[in-house]
Amino acid sequence: MSTDKFGFFIEDITFNPPSITVVAPWIQQVIQQEDYQLECLNFIFCSDKYLHAINMQYLQHDTLTDVITFDHTETPQTVFGDVYISIERVKDNATTYACGFEQELHTVMAHGVLHLLGYKDKTPQEQANKRVQAQACLSL
């Protein structure tokens, strides 16, 4: 499994990301299961402050969030995007949901990828469906 289509970047924090050689095959499986092809996928791990600024600038939301996804895809059924993840939110979520940090990080990574696969989470029904899908991703 080639990892050359994946990028892991750190912005505004000190953080050791998960091994790309471990995570890439799992994410690739999630993408292929939905009959999509991977072009390029970047995960940017950052602070609350960094992601809040992105949330304000691009989405006009004055809130903290754990993940923001930008879809750059130009070809149908392909994945080309950036997934920004606040490590501070992931840590807080892990405490809130009484799960390990790594499990919550993988949940948030799956959530971002699911956005790139067309899953929405605006309505309560979409949110519930997305949670089910994210859990299915974790079981792969």
N, C-alpha and C positions, 0 to 999 in steps of 0.2 A: 504494500500500500504506500503510495507516494504521498508525501506531506507538502509538496511544493505548491499546492493550491490553497494552503492554510497559512495564516499569519497570526502570531500572538504578539501583542504590543502592550507596553506598560506606559501609562501617562499619569503623572502627578502623584504616584504612590510608590512604596516599596512593596513588591509582591513577587513571589515565585509562582509563575503560572503552572498549571498541570502540564505534564509531558505531552507535547504535540504528537509524538509517536503513539501514545496511548489513546488520546482523545480523537485524533483524526479518523481512525477507522470506524469508531463509534458514530461520529457525526456523518461520515460518508454513508454509513448504513442507514441512518435516519433519512438522509436525502434520497438515496436510491429506493428506499421502501415506498416513497411517495412518487416514484417514477420521474424524478428530477435528476439532472446532471450538474455536478459542481464545476463552476468556472473559477471562482475565487471567494474565499471566506476569511475575513479578518475578525479576530476577537481583540478588542481593546479594553484592557483592565485598567480601571481608573478610580479616582476618589469621588465622593459625593459632590464636592465642589465642582469638579471637572464635568461630571455628568449633568449636574444642575444647570451649569452654563449652557450646555448643549440643549437641554430641555427648554430653556428660556429662548435661546436664539432660534432654534429650528421649529419648535412645537408651540412656543408661547405658553408653556406650562410652568408655573412657579411652584413646582413640587419636587421633592426627592423621588427618585425611582431607581429600581435595580437594574433595568435594562432598556436600552433604546436601540432599535434596529433601523439601518438605512439600506434600502434595496436599490441596487444599481443595475439590476438585470435589464437587459435589452432583448434577450431571446427567451421565448416561452419555455417553460419546463426546465429552466436553468437557475442556479443559485449563484449570485454575485452580490455580496453585501458586506456590510460592517456591523458588528454587534458590539456595542459599548456596554460594559458591565461595571457597576459600582461595587467594589469589593467591600466597602463599608456597609452597603445595603445587604449584601449577601451574608455578611457576618451577623447583622441584626436579624435577618430573616431566619437564619439557622437557629438562633436563640428562640425567636418567636414560635417557629414551627417545630422546635425540639428535635432537630435533625443535625447531622454533622455538617460542617462547613463544605466539605467536598461534595456531599449529596446535594446541598442547596446550590452550589456553584454549577453543578451539572444540570440541575433543574432550570436554572436561569439561562444557561447556554442553550439548552433544548428549546426554551421559550423563544429566544431570539431566532434560532434556526426555523422554528415553526412559523414565525412571521414571514420569513423568506419563502416558505412553502405555501403561503396563501392563507394561513390560519389567522383569523381576526379575534379581538377580545374587547370589543366595544360594548356589547350587550351582555347581560348576565348569562344567557345561554351560550354565547360564544366563549365567555370566560370559563364556564364549566367544561365545555368541550375541549378548550385549550389545556386545561389542567389534566384532563384524562389523557390527551395526546402527549403531554410532557411526561406523565408517569409511564406511558407506553414506551417513550424514547429511553427512559432510564432502565427499562427492563431488557433492552437490547444488549 
